[in-house]
Amino acid sequence: MHLLSRLFRSKTKILTPEEQIAALPQSSPAQLKSLLAGEAADSVKEAAVGFLPYDEELLGLAKSTNRLQLAARKRIGALLDSGALAITQLVADVPRQVELLALASCSTKASLELVEQISSAPVLVELACNGATTQIRQAAANKIDGRDELEQLVKVAQNKDKTVYKIARTKLDVFKLQDAADARFRQGLESLCEKLESLGKRDADHLYKGKFLAFENEWTQESRAAAVPADVAARFEQARRACQEKITGRAEIIAKEEEKIALEQQARQFVDAAVNDMQNLLAKLYTASHLDELKTLDVPKKIQELSQAITLAARNIHAAEQVKTFNDYKARAQKL
């Protein structure tokens, strides 16, 4: 108390800066502020700031540009770290994010909490490039996801902060991998467009519609993988309409050709069935042990029916080999 009395009341003896600093822990906030407003040495004033409570005056010093700014920010950082000042209080008093981060820069813990609340890409880039500590720079870099911002950060951090550079580089590599996947996806779709465009330039035949549907189905399967670029989708649609016009214009011809194919397939089935039935009839003749069995089969009638069937079925198709086989079986059956 004697020292304080000498510090603030004595008019006869001037204390040294060391003596004044030694008395600061016992000083009241009012005495500290009075000292700051007086003619004390700069070292004494800087030390006095370290004992100020959090209020508008300390906040004003931290915002100022004079020589006490750093001391004031260190005091705010100490109050934040000790819990005497809540980060929510500082946020309420300082709405601007950039200024808020500057004022809390001497507290790594508080700075990291504030970084987590920032969503502004330019502010995050600034922090990742010029944050006061490596922890703050890394925390800001981890929150940046925009490609433009990451490319900007890579350029700045390459020769400045290796860890921040690695974070940004890793995130950019993801974009490059996606670029490569998108390029492959686009190339596959463009290949389908080329096939359909080529088909659209040909005249429609009996295979035309089948090929068109195959390409259309392939497009449907491929386009499910990701969003189709608008220009590629428009290109495919134009080619698809060209093919549809060909199919519509020659629908009757295609229908007749398809019907012909169906009839040929049916005729071949009839021919094969006749050959198979004649073979089975021949096998029964070989294995029959009684005359009654042969009467039941009514062989002459059966041979006549099968002969008429294969003659009609083979009339419009190439089935010489099957007809020859049928006649061989028929001859054996008649002989038996």
ROGU-490694 format. One record per residue (C-alpha): residue in three letters; x, y, z. Coordinates in steps of 0.1 Angstrom, whole numbers, plus 5000, padded with zeros to 4 digits. Layout:
residues N
AlaXYZ/...
END
This chain:
residues 336
Met500050005000/His502950235008/Leu504250174972/Leu500850254957/Ser500650574977/Arg504050674964/Leu503050594929/Phe499750784927/Arg499951054954/Ser503551144959/Lys504451484945/Thr507951494958/Lys509551184944/Ile509351034909/Leu509350654908/Thr511450464883/Pro509650274856/Glu510649954873/Glu509050064905/Gln505950174887/Ile505649834870/Ala506149644903/Ala503149834917/Leu500749754889/Pro499349424903/Gln498049604933/Ser496449884912/Ser492749924906/Pro491249954871/Ala490750324877/Gln494450374887/Leu495550174857/Lys493550394833/Ser494850704850/Leu498350584845/Leu497650524808/Ala496250874804/Gly499351024821/Glu502951074812/Ala504250734822/Ala506950564801/Asp505750344773/Ser507050034790/Val504950114820/Lys501850174799/Glu502349854780/Ala502749664813/Ala499649844827/Val497549724798/Gly498249374808/Phe496249424840/Leu493149594825/Pro489749424827/Tyr487749374795/Asp485749684787/Glu485249944760/Glu488650104768/Leu490649784764/Leu488649704732/Gly489450054719/Leu493150014725/Ala493049674707/Lys491449844677/Ser493750144677/Thr496850184656/Asn499150314684/Arg501850134702/Leu499549994728/Gln497549794703/Leu499649474706/Ala499649484744/Ala495849524744/Arg495449234720/Lys497649024742/Arg495549114772/Ile492349014753/Gly494048684743/Ala494948614780/Leu491448684791/Leu490048454765/Asp492448174774/Ser491748204811/Gly487948204805/Ala487548554821/Leu486248664787/Ala483848454767/Ile484248434729/Thr480548504726/Gln480948834743/Leu483748944719/Val481648824690/Ala478749034702/Asp480949344706/Val482749314673/Pro480449204644/Arg483049224616/Gln484848894612/Val488149014600/Glu488449264628/Leu487249004653/Leu489948764642/Ala492549034645/Leu491449124681/Ala491548754691/Ser494748674673/Cys496748634705/Ser494548344716/Thr495048034694/Lys492047854709/Ala489648154704/Ser491048214669/Leu490347844659/Glu486747874673/Leu486248184652/Val487648024621/Glu485047744624/Gln482248004624/Ile483548174592/Ser481848094559/Ser483148374537/Ala485548224511/Pro487648544507/Val488148574545/Leu489148204548/Val491648244519/Glu493148554537/Leu493448364569/Ala494948054552/Cys497548274536/Asn498248524564/Gly496948384596/Ala498948464627/Thr499648094635/Thr500047784615/Gln497047634634/Ile494847914622/Arg496147894586/Gln495547514585/Ala492047544600/Ala491147804574/Ala492647594546/Asn490547294557/Lys487347494554/Ile488047604518/Asp486247394492/Gly485947624462/Arg488147534433/Asp489047904425/Glu489947974461/Leu492047654463/Glu494047744432/Gln494648084446/Leu495847934479/Val498147694462/Lys499947974444/Val500448174476/Ala501247894500/Gln503647694478/Asn506647884490/Lys505148014523/Asp503447724542/Lys504047374531/Thr501247224553/Val498647464539/Tyr499947404504/Lys499547024509/Ile495947064521/Ala495047284491/Arg496847054467/Thr495146744480/Lys491746904476/Leu492547024441/Asp493646674432/Val490046564439/Phe488746814414/Lys491246684388/Leu490146324394/Gln486546434389/Asp487646624357/Ala489146294343/Ala485946104352/Asp483746364337/Ala485946354305/Arg485545974302/Phe481846004308/Arg481446274282/Gln483546074257/Gly481345774261/Leu478245974255/Glu479746144225/Ser480645804211/Leu476945704214/Cys475946024196/Glu478345944168/Lys476845594164/Leu473345724164/Glu474146004139/Ser475745744116/Leu472645534119/Gly470445834111/Lys472245874078/Arg471445524066/Asp468245384050/Ala466045194073/Asp466044814069/His464744524089/Leu467544564115/Tyr467344934117/Lys464844954146/Gly466644704166/Lys469944894163/Phe468145214172/Leu466645064203/Ala469944914214/Phe471645264211/Glu468845424230/Asn468945164258/Glu472745214260/Trp472245584263/Thr469745534291/Gln472145314310/Glu475145554306/Ser473245874314/Arg472245734348/Ala475745764361/Ala475846144362/Ala474346464349/Val474546474311/Pro476146794297/Ala473447004280/Asp475147014246/Val475646644245/Ala472046574255/Ala470846814227/Arg473146634202/Phe471746294211/Glu468246414209/Gln468746554174/Ala470246224162/Arg467446034179/Arg464846234160/Ala466546174127/Cys466445804133/Gln462745814143/Glu461945994111/Lys463645714091/Ile461745454111/Thr458445634106/Gly459045684069/Arg459745324063/Ala457545164089/Glu455444964063/Ile458544824047/Ile460144744080/Ala456944584092/Lys456744354061/Glu460444254065/Glu459844184102/Glu456743974093/Lys458743794067/Ile461443704092/Ala458843584117/Leu457243364090/Glu460543224080/Gln461343144116/Gln457942974120/Ala458442774088/Arg461742654100/Gln460142544132/Phe457542354112/Val460242184090/Asp462242084121/Ala459141954138/Ala458141744107/Val461641594105/Asn461541514142/Asp458041364140/Met459141144110/Gln462241034129/Asn460040934159/Leu457640754136/Leu460540554121/Ala461840464156/Lys458340334166/Leu458240114134/Tyr461639964143/Thr460539884178/Ala457039764172/Ser456539394181/His452939334171/Leu450839414140/Asp448239574163/Glu450739844172/Leu451339934136/Lys447639964130/Thr447240194159/Leu449940424144/Asp448140444111/Val451540494094/Pro450340574058/Lys448140854070/Lys450840994093/Ile453340994065/Gln450941174042/Glu450241444068/Leu453941504076/Ser454741514039/Gln452141784033/Ala453341984063/Ile456941984053/Thr456142064017/Leu454142374027/Ala456642484054/Ala459642454031/Arg458142624002/Asn459542974009/Ile462742894028/His466042724021/Ala465642394038/Ala467042144012/Glu469141954038/Gln466141914062/Val463841804034/Lys466441544022/Thr466641404058/Phe462841394060/Asn462641204027/Asp465240954039/Tyr463240884070/Lys460040864049/Ala461540614025/Arg462640394054/Ala459240414070/Gln457440324038/Lys459740024033/Leu459039904067/
END
